[in-house]
Each structure stands twice: as structure tokens, then as C-alpha cells.
Amino acid sequence: MAKLKLIISDPKKGKSQTVELEGPKVTPLIGRRIGEVIDGATAGLAGKKLQISGGTDQDGFPMRGDIHGGVKAKILLSNGPGFRSSTRGERKRKTVRGNTITAETAQLNLKIVEE
């Protein structure tokens, strides 16, 4: 079955916590996209709203909000998730994952937006 690790950060406190979901608890998250707000009850935090801010797949490729779908793509990057420039103006072709959560997603980054 699918296994998903959620890293939930609280911007007010400056702390984060890790929650692991398995099996049928993962299915409400499949098909969601970066930027969507979900109910905290899916992660065991009832009464809170969580925003999806990113994640990685099982191979470690980061998710990007500007790539549609749940596919892997090799794109030319100059900044943002998946690329750190060592010199000014540098660009590189890197493999990244799309903005949709699929069964291949291994880890999600979430932040609390409402309590």
C-alpha cells in the first residue's frame, strides 16, 4: 500500500512535526495539488487547515508548482525548487515532479494556515 510522510510546519511557533500515513488514510490526498488547502483531520490535526506547499517523490525528485500533473519532467531551471545556483545566471536541466500528488509521492510539506 501507499505510504506517505507529512511534514507539518507551524509558522507562528516556528516548529514542525512529522506524521506518517499508510493505506486508506492516504487516498484523500491523492489528486490534490500544491497550494490547495485541506482539512487537518486527514493528518490527525482536527480543527486546523493545512496548505500543501511541496514534496518529493520516492526517488527524491522535488515537486514544482509550475509543472502540471503528476509526471516527471526534465526542465531548464534557473531558480526555485529543485535547483541551487552556484554562480549568477547559471541554468541547468534538472528532473522534477509535477504539482499533483500521486501514488509515487513519498513526502509532503504542509503548513498550518488556520486554527
Biopython code that builds the backbone (N, CA, C, O; Angstrom):
import numpy as np
from Bio.PDB.StructureBuilder import StructureBuilder

atoms = [
    (1, "MET", "N", (0.833, -1.197, 0.000)),
    (1, "MET", "CA", (0.000, 0.000, 0.000)),
    (1, "MET", "C", (0.870, 1.250, 0.000)),
    (1, "MET", "O", (2.079, 1.202, 0.229)),
    (2, "ALA", "N", (0.212, 2.356, -0.264)),
    (2, "ALA", "CA", (0.917, 3.640, -0.322)),
    (2, "ALA", "C", (1.311, 4.098, 1.081)),
    (2, "ALA", "O", (0.575, 3.899, 2.047)),
    (3, "LYS", "N", (2.472, 4.706, 1.166)),
    (3, "LYS", "CA", (2.985, 5.225, 2.429)),
    (3, "LYS", "C", (3.398, 6.669, 2.172)),
    (3, "LYS", "O", (4.083, 6.957, 1.191)),
    (4, "LEU", "N", (2.982, 7.577, 3.054)),
    (4, "LEU", "CA", (3.228, 8.992, 2.851)),
    (4, "LEU", "C", (3.680, 9.622, 4.153)),
    (4, "LEU", "O", (3.088, 9.395, 5.208)),
    (5, "LYS", "N", (4.733, 10.415, 4.065)),
    (5, "LYS", "CA", (5.259, 11.115, 5.233)),
    (5, "LYS", "C", (4.868, 12.585, 5.110)),
    (5, "LYS", "O", (5.181, 13.224, 4.105)),
    (6, "LEU", "N", (4.192, 13.126, 6.112)),
    (6, "LEU", "CA", (3.766, 14.520, 6.116)),
    (6, "LEU", "C", (4.635, 15.311, 7.075)),
    (6, "LEU", "O", (4.797, 14.928, 8.233)),
    (7, "ILE", "N", (5.190, 16.408, 6.598)),
    (7, "ILE", "CA", (5.944, 17.311, 7.454)),
    (7, "ILE", "C", (5.105, 18.581, 7.577)),
    (7, "ILE", "O", (4.957, 19.341, 6.620)),
    (8, "ILE", "N", (4.562, 18.793, 8.772)),
    (8, "ILE", "CA", (3.634, 19.886, 9.017)),
    (8, "ILE", "C", (4.349, 20.972, 9.806)),
    (8, "ILE", "O", (4.816, 20.734, 10.920)),
    (9, "SER", "N", (4.434, 22.171, 9.224)),
    (9, "SER", "CA", (5.116, 23.270, 9.903)),
    (9, "SER", "C", (4.098, 24.282, 10.412)),
    (9, "SER", "O", (3.060, 24.517, 9.794)),
    (10, "ASP", "N", (4.424, 24.869, 11.547)),
    (10, "ASP", "CA", (3.604, 25.905, 12.156)),
    (10, "ASP", "C", (4.384, 27.212, 12.085)),
    (10, "ASP", "O", (5.320, 27.403, 12.861)),
    (11, "PRO", "N", (4.019, 28.132, 11.161)),
    (11, "PRO", "CA", (4.788, 29.365, 11.001)),
    (11, "PRO", "C", (4.771, 30.264, 12.244)),
    (11, "PRO", "O", (5.720, 31.016, 12.468)),
    (12, "LYS", "N", (3.724, 30.198, 13.042)),
    (12, "LYS", "CA", (3.637, 31.047, 14.235)),
    (12, "LYS", "C", (4.640, 30.621, 15.301)),
    (12, "LYS", "O", (5.289, 31.462, 15.923)),
    (13, "LYS", "N", (4.764, 29.310, 15.510)),
    (13, "LYS", "CA", (5.682, 28.792, 16.526)),
    (13, "LYS", "C", (7.078, 28.543, 15.980)),
    (13, "LYS", "O", (8.041, 28.484, 16.745)),
    (14, "GLY", "N", (7.200, 28.396, 14.662)),
    (14, "GLY", "CA", (8.493, 28.115, 14.063)),
    (14, "GLY", "C", (8.934, 26.681, 14.259)),
    (14, "GLY", "O", (10.130, 26.389, 14.234)),
    (15, "LYS", "N", (7.983, 25.781, 14.456)),
    (15, "LYS", "CA", (8.304, 24.370, 14.673)),
    (15, "LYS", "C", (7.573, 23.513, 13.651)),
    (15, "LYS", "O", (6.606, 23.950, 13.026)),
    (16, "SER", "N", (8.050, 22.291, 13.493)),
    (16, "SER", "CA", (7.391, 21.357, 12.586)),
    (16, "SER", "C", (7.284, 19.989, 13.241)),
    (16, "SER", "O", (8.014, 19.664, 14.178)),
    (17, "GLN", "N", (6.354, 19.199, 12.720)),
    (17, "GLN", "CA", (6.171, 17.838, 13.224)),
    (17, "GLN", "C", (5.975, 16.901, 12.042)),
    (17, "GLN", "O", (5.562, 17.319, 10.960)),
    (18, "THR", "N", (6.277, 15.631, 12.266)),
    (18, "THR", "CA", (6.184, 14.620, 11.219)),
    (18, "THR", "C", (5.073, 13.647, 11.539)),
    (18, "THR", "O", (4.949, 13.177, 12.670)),
    (19, "VAL", "N", (4.252, 13.343, 10.521)),
    (19, "VAL", "CA", (3.161, 12.384, 10.647)),
    (19, "VAL", "C", (3.272, 11.412, 9.485)),
    (19, "VAL", "O", (3.468, 11.836, 8.345)),
    (20, "GLU", "N", (3.152, 10.115, 9.752)),
    (20, "GLU", "CA", (3.191, 9.117, 8.686)),
    (20, "GLU", "C", (1.810, 8.535, 8.471)),
    (20, "GLU", "O", (1.130, 8.158, 9.425)),
    (21, "LEU", "N", (1.391, 8.459, 7.198)),
    (21, "LEU", "CA", (0.099, 7.889, 6.830)),
    (21, "LEU", "C", (0.327, 6.668, 5.956)),
    (21, "LEU", "O", (1.253, 6.636, 5.145)),
    (22, "GLU", "N", (-0.527, 5.660, 6.130)),
    (22, "GLU", "CA", (-0.442, 4.445, 5.323)),
    (22, "GLU", "C", (-1.816, 4.008, 4.871)),
    (22, "GLU", "O", (-2.820, 4.314, 5.515)),
    (23, "GLY", "N", (-1.857, 3.293, 3.766)),
    (23, "GLY", "CA", (-3.063, 2.654, 3.276)),
    (23, "GLY", "C", (-4.199, 3.610, 2.946)),
    (23, "GLY", "O", (-4.005, 4.585, 2.220)),
    (24, "PRO", "N", (-5.399, 3.327, 3.485)),
    (24, "PRO", "CA", (-6.581, 4.120, 3.101)),
    (24, "PRO", "C", (-6.556, 5.572, 3.599)),
    (24, "PRO", "O", (-7.342, 6.392, 3.125)),
    (25, "LYS", "N", (-5.678, 5.899, 4.536)),
    (25, "LYS", "CA", (-5.583, 7.278, 5.021)),
    (25, "LYS", "C", (-4.918, 8.201, 3.998)),
    (25, "LYS", "O", (-5.036, 9.423, 4.087)),
    (26, "VAL", "N", (-4.222, 7.610, 3.030)),
    (26, "VAL", "CA", (-3.520, 8.395, 2.010)),
    (26, "VAL", "C", (-4.463, 8.808, 0.880)),
    (26, "VAL", "O", (-4.252, 9.850, 0.259)),
    (27, "THR", "N", (-5.492, 8.018, 0.605)),
    (27, "THR", "CA", (-6.346, 8.250, -0.559)),
    (27, "THR", "C", (-7.017, 9.625, -0.617)),
    (27, "THR", "O", (-7.206, 10.124, -1.727)),
    (28, "PRO", "N", (-7.396, 10.281, 0.500)),
    (28, "PRO", "CA", (-7.973, 11.628, 0.344)),
    (28, "PRO", "C", (-6.981, 12.666, -0.192)),
    (28, "PRO", "O", (-7.396, 13.722, -0.668)),
    (29, "LEU", "N", (-5.693, 12.382, -0.120)),
    (29, "LEU", "CA", (-4.680, 13.327, -0.591)),
    (29, "LEU", "C", (-4.304, 13.120, -2.056)),
    (29, "LEU", "O", (-3.792, 14.041, -2.694)),
    (30, "ILE", "N", (-4.550, 11.922, -2.601)),
    (30, "ILE", "CA", (-4.201, 11.633, -3.991)),
    (30, "ILE", "C", (-5.036, 12.526, -4.912)),
    (30, "ILE", "O", (-6.255, 12.617, -4.765)),
    (31, "GLY", "N", (-4.371, 13.177, -5.857)),
    (31, "GLY", "CA", (-5.049, 14.059, -6.797)),
    (31, "GLY", "C", (-5.050, 15.522, -6.368)),
    (31, "GLY", "O", (-5.427, 16.389, -7.157)),
    (32, "ARG", "N", (-4.638, 15.815, -5.143)),
    (32, "ARG", "CA", (-4.557, 17.204, -4.688)),
    (32, "ARG", "C", (-3.324, 17.862, -5.296)),
    (32, "ARG", "O", (-2.413, 17.178, -5.763)),
    (33, "ARG", "N", (-3.300, 19.202, -5.288)),
    (33, "ARG", "CA", (-2.202, 19.940, -5.909)),
    (33, "ARG", "C", (-1.528, 20.876, -4.920)),
    (33, "ARG", "O", (-2.077, 21.184, -3.862)),
    (34, "ILE", "N", (-0.348, 21.318, -5.275)),
    (34, "ILE", "CA", (0.381, 22.298, -4.463)),
    (34, "ILE", "C", (-0.443, 23.582, -4.402)),
    (34, "ILE", "O", (-0.935, 24.070, -5.419)),
    (35, "GLY", "N", (-0.582, 24.118, -3.194)),
    (35, "GLY", "CA", (-1.340, 25.346, -2.995)),
    (35, "GLY", "C", (-2.743, 25.121, -2.473)),
    (35, "GLY", "O", (-3.363, 26.055, -1.965)),
    (36, "GLU", "N", (-3.268, 23.896, -2.586)),
    (36, "GLU", "CA", (-4.614, 23.603, -2.088)),
    (36, "GLU", "C", (-4.621, 23.563, -0.573)),
    (36, "GLU", "O", (-3.629, 23.197, 0.058)),
    (37, "VAL", "N", (-5.757, 23.945, 0.003)),
    (37, "VAL", "CA", (-5.936, 23.905, 1.450)),
    (37, "VAL", "C", (-6.797, 22.691, 1.776)),
    (37, "VAL", "O", (-7.864, 22.504, 1.192)),
    (38, "ILE", "N", (-6.324, 21.859, 2.719)),
    (38, "ILE", "CA", (-7.045, 20.649, 3.106)),
    (38, "ILE", "C", (-7.383, 20.712, 4.593)),
    (38, "ILE", "O", (-6.834, 21.522, 5.338)),
    (39, "ASP", "N", (-8.286, 19.850, 4.998)),
    (39, "ASP", "CA", (-8.677, 19.766, 6.402)),
    (39, "ASP", "C", (-7.592, 19.035, 7.187)),
    (39, "ASP", "O", (-7.026, 18.055, 6.702)),
    (40, "GLY", "N", (-7.305, 19.500, 8.379)),
    (40, "GLY", "CA", (-6.257, 18.909, 9.202)),
    (40, "GLY", "C", (-6.617, 17.543, 9.764)),
    (40, "GLY", "O", (-5.743, 16.827, 10.251)),
    (41, "ALA", "N", (-7.892, 17.172, 9.703)),
    (41, "ALA", "CA", (-8.311, 15.869, 10.229)),
    (41, "ALA", "C", (-7.680, 14.716, 9.445)),
    (41, "ALA", "O", (-7.506, 13.629, 9.995)),
    (42, "THR", "N", (-7.337, 14.930, 8.181)),
    (42, "THR", "CA", (-6.692, 13.872, 7.398)),
    (42, "THR", "C", (-5.299, 13.563, 7.931)),
    (42, "THR", "O", (-4.787, 12.461, 7.732)),
    (43, "ALA", "N", (-4.683, 14.531, 8.609)),
    (43, "ALA", "CA", (-3.344, 14.341, 9.173)),
    (43, "ALA", "C", (-3.383, 14.165, 10.680)),
    (43, "ALA", "O", (-2.334, 14.132, 11.324)),
    (44, "GLY", "N", (-4.579, 14.052, 11.258)),
    (44, "GLY", "CA", (-4.698, 13.884, 12.699)),
    (44, "GLY", "C", (-4.673, 15.190, 13.474)),
    (44, "GLY", "O", (-4.469, 15.181, 14.687)),
    (45, "LEU", "N", (-4.876, 16.309, 12.798)),
    (45, "LEU", "CA", (-4.905, 17.615, 13.446)),
    (45, "LEU", "C", (-6.281, 18.245, 13.234)),
    (45, "LEU", "O", (-6.437, 19.153, 12.418)),
    (46, "ALA", "N", (-7.261, 17.764, 13.965)),
    (46, "ALA", "CA", (-8.631, 18.243, 13.810)),
    (46, "ALA", "C", (-8.729, 19.722, 14.175)),
    (46, "ALA", "O", (-8.075, 20.184, 15.110)),
    (47, "GLY", "N", (-9.549, 20.455, 13.431)),
    (47, "GLY", "CA", (-9.773, 21.862, 13.691)),
    (47, "GLY", "C", (-8.758, 22.788, 13.046)),
    (47, "GLY", "O", (-8.808, 23.997, 13.275)),
    (48, "LYS", "N", (-7.844, 22.267, 12.251)),
    (48, "LYS", "CA", (-6.834, 23.098, 11.597)),
    (48, "LYS", "C", (-6.943, 22.939, 10.089)),
    (48, "LYS", "O", (-7.388, 21.903, 9.594)),
    (49, "LYS", "N", (-6.539, 23.961, 9.370)),
    (49, "LYS", "CA", (-6.485, 23.918, 7.910)),
    (49, "LYS", "C", (-5.013, 23.901, 7.506)),
    (49, "LYS", "O", (-4.203, 24.661, 8.036)),
    (50, "LEU", "N", (-4.680, 23.021, 6.557)),
    (50, "LEU", "CA", (-3.298, 22.847, 6.109)),
    (50, "LEU", "C", (-3.190, 23.167, 4.621)),
    (50, "LEU", "O", (-4.059, 22.789, 3.836)),
    (51, "GLN", "N", (-2.129, 23.859, 4.238)),
    (51, "GLN", "CA", (-1.873, 24.160, 2.840)),
    (51, "GLN", "C", (-0.700, 23.319, 2.355)),
    (51, "GLN", "O", (0.331, 23.235, 3.021)),
    (52, "ILE", "N", (-0.865, 22.697, 1.188)),
    (52, "ILE", "CA", (0.197, 21.889, 0.597)),
    (52, "ILE", "C", (1.210, 22.841, -0.031)),
    (52, "ILE", "O", (0.856, 23.654, -0.885)),
    (53, "SER", "N", (2.479, 22.739, 0.396)),
    (53, "SER", "CA", (3.487, 23.655, -0.105)),
    (53, "SER", "C", (4.578, 22.975, -0.930)),
    (53, "SER", "O", (5.418, 23.662, -1.512)),
    (54, "GLY", "N", (4.586, 21.650, -0.993)),
    (54, "GLY", "CA", (5.590, 20.956, -1.798)),
    (54, "GLY", "C", (5.735, 19.514, -1.379)),
    (54, "GLY", "O", (4.902, 18.986, -0.641)),
    (55, "GLY", "N", (6.795, 18.874, -1.849)),
    (55, "GLY", "CA", (7.041, 17.485, -1.503)),
    (55, "GLY", "C", (8.061, 16.867, -2.429)),
    (55, "GLY", "O", (8.639, 17.539, -3.283)),
    (56, "THR", "N", (8.276, 15.566, -2.247)),
    (56, "THR", "CA", (9.184, 14.814, -3.107)),
    (56, "THR", "C", (8.567, 13.462, -3.434)),
    (56, "THR", "O", (7.665, 12.989, -2.743)),
    (57, "ASP", "N", (9.074, 12.850, -4.507)),
    (57, "ASP", "CA", (8.598, 11.509, -4.839)),
    (57, "ASP", "C", (9.518, 10.472, -4.207)),
    (57, "ASP", "O", (10.444, 10.823, -3.476)),
    (58, "GLN", "N", (9.265, 9.198, -4.487)),
    (58, "GLN", "CA", (10.021, 8.121, -3.854)),
    (58, "GLN", "C", (11.479, 8.080, -4.294)),
    (58, "GLN", "O", (12.303, 7.456, -3.625)),
    (59, "ASP", "N", (11.815, 8.733, -5.405)),
    (59, "ASP", "CA", (13.202, 8.790, -5.881)),
    (59, "ASP", "C", (13.913, 10.053, -5.429)),
    (59, "ASP", "O", (15.103, 10.216, -5.702)),
    (60, "GLY", "N", (13.209, 10.958, -4.740)),
    (60, "GLY", "CA", (13.816, 12.176, -4.224)),
    (60, "GLY", "C", (13.680, 13.382, -5.118)),
    (60, "GLY", "O", (14.259, 14.426, -4.817)),
    (61, "PHE", "N", (12.934, 13.283, -6.216)),
    (61, "PHE", "CA", (12.748, 14.426, -7.097)),
    (61, "PHE", "C", (11.712, 15.375, -6.490)),
    (61, "PHE", "O", (10.637, 14.933, -6.086)),
    (62, "PRO", "N", (12.024, 16.677, -6.420)),
    (62, "PRO", "CA", (11.108, 17.628, -5.786)),
    (62, "PRO", "C", (9.899, 17.940, -6.666)),
    (62, "PRO", "O", (9.965, 17.864, -7.893)),
    (63, "MET", "N", (8.791, 18.295, -6.007)),
    (63, "MET", "CA", (7.592, 18.723, -6.716)),
    (63, "MET", "C", (7.704, 20.222, -6.999)),
    (63, "MET", "O", (8.229, 20.982, -6.185)),
    (64, "ARG", "N", (7.202, 20.632, -8.166)),
    (64, "ARG", "CA", (7.177, 22.053, -8.527)),
    (64, "ARG", "C", (5.755, 22.454, -8.877)),
    (64, "ARG", "O", (5.028, 21.698, -9.522)),
    (65, "GLY", "N", (5.368, 23.627, -8.456)),
    (65, "GLY", "CA", (4.012, 24.111, -8.687)),
    (65, "GLY", "C", (3.724, 24.505, -10.115)),
    (65, "GLY", "O", (2.558, 24.592, -10.499)),
    (66, "ASP", "N", (4.756, 24.748, -10.923)),
    (66, "ASP", "CA", (4.535, 25.189, -12.293)),
    (66, "ASP", "C", (4.525, 24.058, -13.320)),
    (66, "ASP", "O", (4.369, 24.323, -14.512)),
    (67, "ILE", "N", (4.686, 22.803, -12.891)),
    (67, "ILE", "CA", (4.601, 21.642, -13.777)),
    (67, "ILE", "C", (3.267, 20.960, -13.486)),
    (67, "ILE", "O", (3.049, 20.479, -12.374)),
    (68, "HIS", "N", (2.374, 20.913, -14.473)),
    (68, "HIS", "CA", (1.037, 20.374, -14.262)),
    (68, "HIS", "C", (1.024, 18.849, -14.327)),
    (68, "HIS", "O", (1.736, 18.248, -15.132)),
    (69, "GLY", "N", (0.214, 18.232, -13.477)),
    (69, "GLY", "CA", (0.084, 16.791, -13.429)),
    (69, "GLY", "C", (1.066, 16.170, -12.457)),
    (69, "GLY", "O", (1.771, 16.875, -11.735)),
    (70, "GLY", "N", (1.106, 14.849, -12.443)),
    (70, "GLY", "CA", (1.990, 14.136, -11.533)),
    (70, "GLY", "C", (3.154, 13.482, -12.235)),
    (70, "GLY", "O", (3.663, 12.463, -11.770)),
    (71, "VAL", "N", (3.584, 14.044, -13.341)),
    (71, "VAL", "CA", (4.622, 13.438, -14.170)),
    (71, "VAL", "C", (6.006, 13.949, -13.806)),
    (71, "VAL", "O", (6.154, 15.009, -13.197)),
    (72, "LYS", "N", (7.021, 13.174, -14.191)),
    (72, "LYS", "CA", (8.405, 13.636, -14.102)),
    (72, "LYS", "C", (8.719, 14.376, -15.390)),
    (72, "LYS", "O", (8.283, 13.979, -16.470)),
    (73, "ALA", "N", (9.483, 15.459, -15.264)),
    (73, "ALA", "CA", (9.857, 16.224, -16.451)),
    (73, "ALA", "C", (11.268, 16.761, -16.273)),
    (73, "ALA", "O", (11.679, 17.111, -15.167)),
    (74, "LYS", "N", (12.006, 16.821, -17.382)),
    (74, "LYS", "CA", (13.335, 17.440, -17.378)),
    (74, "LYS", "C", (13.151, 18.842, -17.926)),
    (74, "LYS", "O", (12.822, 19.026, -19.098)),
    (75, "ILE", "N", (13.369, 19.840, -17.058)),
    (75, "ILE", "CA", (13.168, 21.220, -17.470)),
    (75, "ILE", "C", (14.414, 22.045, -17.199)),
    (75, "ILE", "O", (15.258, 21.665, -16.386)),
    (76, "LEU", "N", (14.524, 23.163, -17.876)),
    (76, "LEU", "CA", (15.641, 24.074, -17.697)),
    (76, "LEU", "C", (15.311, 25.017, -16.539)),
    (76, "LEU", "O", (14.341, 25.772, -16.604)),
    (77, "LEU", "N", (16.124, 24.970, -15.478)),
    (77, "LEU", "CA", (15.854, 25.749, -14.275)),
    (77, "LEU", "C", (16.921, 26.811, -14.056)),
    (77, "LEU", "O", (18.098, 26.612, -14.357)),
    (78, "SER", "N", (16.479, 27.940, -13.526)),
    (78, "SER", "CA", (17.426, 28.979, -13.119)),
    (78, "SER", "C", (17.245, 29.327, -11.647)),
    (78, "SER", "O", (18.126, 29.942, -11.046)),
    (79, "ASN", "N", (16.117, 28.942, -11.060)),
    (79, "ASN", "CA", (15.875, 29.156, -9.628)),
    (79, "ASN", "C", (14.688, 28.300, -9.184)),
    (79, "ASN", "O", (14.098, 27.583, -9.992)),
    (80, "GLY", "N", (14.344, 28.378, -7.906)),
    (80, "GLY", "CA", (13.183, 27.694, -7.386)),
    (80, "GLY", "C", (13.468, 26.297, -6.879)),
    (80, "GLY", "O", (14.625, 25.885, -6.801)),
    (81, "PRO", "N", (12.418, 25.564, -6.533)),
    (81, "PRO", "CA", (12.586, 24.208, -6.005)),
    (81, "PRO", "C", (13.288, 23.287, -6.999)),
    (81, "PRO", "O", (12.935, 23.248, -8.177)),
    (82, "GLY", "N", (14.269, 22.557, -6.519)),
    (82, "GLY", "CA", (14.982, 21.611, -7.357)),
    (82, "GLY", "C", (16.280, 22.125, -7.935)),
    (82, "GLY", "O", (16.958, 21.396, -8.659)),
    (83, "PHE", "N", (16.651, 23.378, -7.632)),
    (83, "PHE", "CA", (17.882, 23.924, -8.204)),
    (83, "PHE", "C", (18.474, 24.988, -7.295)),
    (83, "PHE", "O", (17.781, 25.895, -6.834)),
    (84, "ARG", "N", (19.785, 24.855, -7.046)),
    (84, "ARG", "CA", (20.542, 25.875, -6.321)),
    (84, "ARG", "C", (21.683, 26.318, -7.214)),
    (84, "ARG", "O", (22.534, 25.517, -7.601)),
    (85, "SER", "N", (21.691, 27.569, -7.529)),
    (85, "SER", "CA", (22.708, 28.111, -8.420)),
    (85, "SER", "C", (24.006, 28.345, -7.660)),
    (85, "SER", "O", (23.994, 28.836, -6.531)),
    (86, "SER", "N", (25.137, 27.989, -8.290)),
    (86, "SER", "CA", (26.429, 28.254, -7.674)),
    (86, "SER", "C", (27.031, 29.553, -8.195)),
    (86, "SER", "O", (27.857, 30.177, -7.529)),
    (87, "THR", "N", (26.612, 29.953, -9.386)),
    (87, "THR", "CA", (27.074, 31.224, -9.944)),
    (87, "THR", "C", (25.871, 31.992, -10.489)),
    (87, "THR", "O", (24.828, 31.411, -10.788)),
    (88, "ARG", "N", (26.035, 33.283, -10.608)),
    (88, "ARG", "CA", (24.957, 34.129, -11.082)),
    (88, "ARG", "C", (24.658, 33.836, -12.561)),
    (88, "ARG", "O", (25.575, 33.738, -13.376)),
    (89, "GLY", "N", (23.378, 33.697, -12.897)),
    (89, "GLY", "CA", (22.963, 33.465, -14.271)),
    (89, "GLY", "C", (23.035, 32.024, -14.725)),
    (89, "GLY", "O", (22.756, 31.731, -15.887)),
    (90, "GLU", "N", (23.404, 31.116, -13.834)),
    (90, "GLU", "CA", (23.526, 29.705, -14.208)),
    (90, "GLU", "C", (22.149, 29.084, -14.422)),
    (90, "GLU", "O", (21.201, 29.360, -13.687)),
    (91, "ARG", "N", (22.065, 28.230, -15.456)),
    (91, "ARG", "CA", (20.846, 27.464, -15.705)),
    (91, "ARG", "C", (21.242, 26.016, -15.934)),
    (91, "ARG", "O", (22.312, 25.740, -16.476)),
    (92, "LYS", "N", (20.383, 25.091, -15.523)),
    (92, "LYS", "CA", (20.660, 23.670, -15.690)),
    (92, "LYS", "C", (19.373, 22.923, -15.980)),
    (92, "LYS", "O", (18.295, 23.323, -15.541)),
    (93, "ARG", "N", (19.496, 21.839, -16.720)),
    (93, "ARG", "CA", (18.350, 20.969, -16.971)),
    (93, "ARG", "C", (18.293, 19.942, -15.846)),
    (93, "ARG", "O", (19.239, 19.180, -15.645)),
    (94, "LYS", "N", (17.178, 19.924, -15.110)),
    (94, "LYS", "CA", (17.015, 19.031, -13.960)),
    (94, "LYS", "C", (15.683, 18.289, -14.077)),
    (94, "LYS", "O", (14.747, 18.766, -14.718)),
    (95, "THR", "N", (15.615, 17.125, -13.453)),
    (95, "THR", "CA", (14.383, 16.357, -13.404)),
    (95, "THR", "C", (13.601, 16.748, -12.163)),
    (95, "THR", "O", (14.142, 16.770, -11.058)),
    (96, "VAL", "N", (12.325, 17.055, -12.351)),
    (96, "VAL", "CA", (11.433, 17.421, -11.254)),
    (96, "VAL", "C", (10.098, 16.700, -11.434)),
    (96, "VAL", "O", (9.823, 16.138, -12.494)),
    (97, "ARG", "N", (9.288, 16.722, -10.404)),
    (97, "ARG", "CA", (7.968, 16.088, -10.408)),
    (97, "ARG", "C", (6.913, 17.182, -10.518)),
    (97, "ARG", "O", (7.148, 18.309, -10.083)),
    (98, "GLY", "N", (5.767, 16.871, -11.087)),
    (98, "GLY", "CA", (4.678, 17.831, -11.254)),
    (98, "GLY", "C", (4.006, 18.197, -9.939)),
    (98, "GLY", "O", (4.403, 17.720, -8.876)),
    (99, "ASN", "N", (2.981, 19.051, -10.018)),
    (99, "ASN", "CA", (2.355, 19.613, -8.824)),
    (99, "ASN", "C", (1.233, 18.769, -8.238)),
    (99, "ASN", "O", (0.638, 19.177, -7.241)),
    (100, "THR", "N", (0.918, 17.617, -8.806)),
    (100, "THR", "CA", (-0.175, 16.774, -8.331)),
    (100, "THR", "C", (0.358, 15.600, -7.517)),
    (100, "THR", "O", (1.349, 14.971, -7.889)),
    (101, "ILE", "N", (-0.308, 15.316, -6.407)),
    (101, "ILE", "CA", (0.085, 14.194, -5.544)),
    (101, "ILE", "C", (-0.383, 12.895, -6.178)),
    (101, "ILE", "O", (-1.557, 12.750, -6.521)),
    (102, "THR", "N", (0.537, 11.950, -6.334)),
    (102, "THR", "CA", (0.237, 10.643, -6.916)),
    (102, "THR", "C", (0.672, 9.548, -5.942)),
    (102, "THR", "O", (1.113, 9.838, -4.830)),
    (103, "ALA", "N", (0.546, 8.298, -6.364)),
    (103, "ALA", "CA", (0.972, 7.171, -5.538)),
    (103, "ALA", "C", (2.493, 7.127, -5.401)),
    (103, "ALA", "O", (3.005, 6.501, -4.473)),
    (104, "GLU", "N", (3.227, 7.782, -6.312)),
    (104, "GLU", "CA", (4.688, 7.814, -6.241)),
    (104, "GLU", "C", (5.208, 8.860, -5.263)),
    (104, "GLU", "O", (6.402, 8.872, -4.963)),
    (105, "THR", "N", (4.346, 9.738, -4.758)),
    (105, "THR", "CA", (4.761, 10.768, -3.811)),
    (105, "THR", "C", (5.085, 10.117, -2.480)),
    (105, "THR", "O", (4.292, 9.335, -1.955)),
    (106, "ALA", "N", (6.253, 10.438, -1.933)),
    (106, "ALA", "CA", (6.697, 9.824, -0.681)),
    (106, "ALA", "C", (6.616, 10.778, 0.499)),
    (106, "ALA", "O", (6.439, 10.342, 1.636)),
    (107, "GLN", "N", (6.744, 12.079, 0.242)),
    (107, "GLN", "CA", (6.809, 13.057, 1.322)),
    (107, "GLN", "C", (6.113, 14.332, 0.899)),
    (107, "GLN", "O", (6.270, 14.787, -0.234)),
    (108, "LEU", "N", (5.331, 14.919, 1.821)),
    (108, "LEU", "CA", (4.619, 16.169, 1.552)),
    (108, "LEU", "C", (4.980, 17.218, 2.585)),
    (108, "LEU", "O", (5.127, 16.910, 3.768)),
    (109, "ASN", "N", (5.122, 18.450, 2.141)),
    (109, "ASN", "CA", (5.331, 19.571, 3.040)),
    (109, "ASN", "C", (4.010, 20.320, 3.164)),
    (109, "ASN", "O", (3.402, 20.693, 2.161)),
    (110, "LEU", "N", (3.575, 20.535, 4.393)),
    (110, "LEU", "CA", (2.324, 21.245, 4.660)),
    (110, "LEU", "C", (2.582, 22.349, 5.667)),
    (110, "LEU", "O", (3.496, 22.249, 6.486)),
    (111, "LYS", "N", (1.778, 23.405, 5.609)),
    (111, "LYS", "CA", (1.884, 24.438, 6.635)),
    (111, "LYS", "C", (0.495, 24.761, 7.156)),
    (111, "LYS", "O", (-0.489, 24.704, 6.418)),
    (112, "ILE", "N", (0.428, 25.098, 8.428)),
    (112, "ILE", "CA", (-0.843, 25.439, 9.069)),
    (112, "ILE", "C", (-1.189, 26.867, 8.681)),
    (112, "ILE", "O", (-0.399, 27.786, 8.897)),
    (113, "VAL", "N", (-2.390, 27.053, 8.101)),
    (113, "VAL", "CA", (-2.819, 28.383, 7.691)),
    (113, "VAL", "C", (-3.966, 28.910, 8.544)),
    (113, "VAL", "O", (-4.210, 30.116, 8.582)),
    (114, "GLU", "N", (-4.671, 28.009, 9.229)),
    (114, "GLU", "CA", (-5.819, 28.414, 10.037)),
    (114, "GLU", "C", (-6.015, 27.438, 11.178)),
    (114, "GLU", "O", (-5.910, 26.225, 10.993)),
    (115, "GLU", "N", (-6.300, 27.969, 12.367)),
    (115, "GLU", "CA", (-6.519, 27.081, 13.517)),
    (115, "GLU", "C", (-7.959, 27.107, 13.951)),
    (115, "GLU", "O", (-8.329, 26.422, 14.905)),
]
sb = StructureBuilder()
sb.init_structure("model")
sb.init_model(0)
sb.init_chain("A")
sb.init_seg("    ")
for serial, (resi, resn, name, xyz) in enumerate(atoms, 1):
    if name == "N":
        sb.init_residue(resn, " ", resi, " ")
    sb.init_atom(name, np.array(xyz, "f"), 0.0, 1.0, " ", f" {name:<3s}", serial, name[0])
structure = sb.get_structure()
